[in-house]
């Protein structure tokens, strides 16, 4: 098929636009990497600012002084615990609401939707009071409960929407084969709604990983801090004096997120596209 001159011009313009957008998105990361690889004595705007000194010792110094390793473990535990708890409870709630249309279930669903309109920071004071009473402040378990509370309305909404689109005949056929209501969900429905799970992880996973608004209240010990807290304290400690260490610490902090995205990018894209179709 021979392309017209207009089509060729449009393709060239698209390629140029993609290149420009890619450069704009990658420039901040490149600047961060240059700062992380500069020697402590170098000022960024001196010499060739686009070529670093390749001082890899900054990363080991940043790792030891910032305690970012422990913060990564804490963030991973909080994120994994929150996602598992919310996916299980949110999936079960979404299945019950979509399959049993009672007034009570409709009220709960409407209540969940209304909770999505309330910023999470507003609930911090009553949540803190409750967490103090159950002795869950400054514990990873308590932070998992807080994050799960904030993410639950989103999980219920996503799972209810997806499960409603699945024909009820699938449940009836499973019941005829001897499945109970609980096993119907786990063996039949849950594998079918993998796009819903992917959509929920995409929309909430990174927010839980980078949570700072609640963690600053509920995780007060240095040993329990997550990545945003560790970065904040480390930046305050140096106050702009050692840009190379601060940049190295920030680079280390974003590596796990980048690795997870690169490994699961196909699932992420499928989850977004399937979520858009279901929505």
Secondary structure, 3 states (H helix, E strand, C coil): CCCCHHHHHHHHHHHHHHHHHHHHHHHHHHHHHHHHHCCCCCCCCCCCCCCCCCCCHHHHHHHHHHCHHHHHHHHHHHHHHHHHHHHHHHHHHHHHHHHCCCHHHHHHHHHHHHHHCCCHHHHHHHHHHHHHHCCCCCCHHHHHHHHHHHHHHHHHHHHHHHHHCCCCHHHHHHHHCCCCHHHHHHHHHHHHCHHHHHHHHHHHHHHHHCCCCCHHHHCCCHHHCCHHHHHHHHHHHHCCCCHHHHHHHHHHHHHHHHHHHHHCHHHHHHHHHHHHHHC
